[in-house]
Amino acid sequence: MPPRLTVVGSVNLDLVAGVEHLPRAGETVSGVAFERVPGGKGANQAVAAARLGAEVVFHGAVGVDGFAAEALAGLREAGVEIHVERVGQTGVALILVDRSGENQIVVVPGANAAVESARAGGNVLCQLEIPLETVEAEASAAAFFCLNAAPARGLPPDLLERVDLLVVNRYELEALEHEPRGLVALTLGAEGAVLLEGGEEVARAAPPAVEAVDGTAAGDAFTACLVVSLLERRPREEALRRACAAGALAASRFGAQPSLPTAAEIDAILAR
Ligand code: ADP
């Protein structure tokens, strides 16, 4: 039986320009490529989990506009069960990526700011691109609650206490304001990730070496893979190793959702 996972989160249309170098304030640079790709941390993680073999349900919101269908296309293709309200404008992310894979991102939330709780229950994954009250309601209703605390912000201690698995990078961990006491996966970019419990390191993994071209969805691939691997009852070390490989594969490809790996691709790169 594949694991079942509900993602309550954001869906955006990503407008991605490739540039030689990122512009400084007031500078205009010429782009070398442009793509429109479905994105949003919620949708990315839902698609990632579905590609990894989970049965995924997505709750979110899109606008009453021409971007909505395009923003949902990746979820549809991945076979995710979609529940979306329609309100205002579809969320957009303006993304610049330079030659080294470094990026600059502006997110305009639009409909994502209106996502209400589905009180889904079961295994639930949220991020912080929807209202905090919605995340809190999902945390209360879930049997297993994973929070990818991105983008970085402080969180109320009672929400942190309800999180079974917290996924953060260094900046997101620093922004929390309160020490998380449960299971924490801390991602370290090309260095991989560590798993902490009660502040103590319990596992560490390094990603396979890849040529990084676009780090946009590396964190999303990592988060989804860690959750799915743990729901598949894999040992923690193995789950962390798979999540690092998923992040590395995503970082080695252009775009957000198109870059998310399948379980077979993770098996293949780990067998190298
Ligand atoms: P975020 O984008 O959320 O800050 P990270 O940059 O830490 O997240 O990336 C998440 C995971 O993806 C890392 O733990 C690592 O396993 C993998 N990863 C990211 N960048 C690279 C890279 N340049 N080379 C190999 N793996 C990478």
Boltz pocket constraint, residues with backbone or C-beta under 6 A from the ligand:
constraints:
  - pocket:
      binder: B
      contacts: [[A, 150], [A, 169], [A, 186], [A, 187], [A, 188], [A, 189], [A, 190], [A, 191], [A, 192], [A, 193], [A, 206], [A, 207], [A, 208], [A, 209], [A, 210], [A, 212], [A, 215], [A, 216], [A, 217], [A, 218], [A, 219], [A, 220], [A, 222], [A, 243], [A, 244], [A, 245], [A, 246], [A, 247], [A, 248], [A, 249], [A, 251]]
      max_distance: 6.0
